Amino acid sequence: MFNRRHAIGLLTAALLGCVLQISAAYADQAFQRFFPFLIDLDGWQGKKPDGISMEMPGNTMITATREYQRGPARFHAQVLVGAAAKGALAIAQTGMKIETSEGRMSTSAVDGYQVTRTFNFKDKSGAILIALGSNSVFSVSFNGIADDEALGIAKKFDWKAIQAAAK
């Protein structure tokens, strides 16, 4: 005998499964487009790139990341698009410059981009944030290397291509 409730339940489950598969495939595509820009770095062991995409009405967030290791030193590259990038840009846009006995923070133009740099002297750690647009940034964080070396590594990534992909 045909059980209508059972049939509706199966149909609902099947449709939900299809929607989840479609949304998962769409989410993968959104952050995976940045993977080619998270390059291999000479002398560093890079982990597999990872990311996340999230969409809500009126708000989108995409993050693509890759971690690198060279002995005890660590380097983390990240592309942010959407709400998280806007939050990071708010700090960068202040143009604030601070220097203490423990570290420093400054914002300046580098290769035509607004770049905010922080550095902690004691443990040689910091972050570099490159503003790519009104809702996108490329950022790196590092530990165990000097900030000038970190900026040199960050420049190996193609900021223009990341900026174009973020639009």
HELIX and SHEET records of a PDB file:
HELIX    1   1 ARG A    4  GLN A   32  1                                  29    
HELIX    2   2 PHE A   35  PHE A   37  5                                   3    
HELIX    3   3 ALA A   83  ALA A   92  1                                  10    
HELIX    4   4 ASP A  147  ALA A  154  1                                   8    
HELIX    5   5 TRP A  159  ALA A  166  1                                   8    
SHEET    1   A 3 GLN A  45  GLY A  46  0                                        
SHEET    2   A 3 ASN A  59  ARG A  70 -1                                        
SHEET    3   A 3 ASP A  50  MET A  56 -1                                        
SHEET    1   B 8 GLN A  45  GLY A  46  0                                        
SHEET    2   B 8 ASN A  59  ARG A  70 -1                                        
SHEET    3   B 8 ALA A  73  GLY A  82 -1                                        
SHEET    4   B 8 SER A 136  ASN A 143 -1                                        
SHEET    5   B 8 SER A 125  GLY A 133 -1                                        
SHEET    6   B 8 TYR A 113  ASN A 120 -1                                        
SHEET    7   B 8 GLY A 103  VAL A 110 -1                                        
SHEET    8   B 8 ILE A  98  GLU A  99 -1                                        
END                                                                             
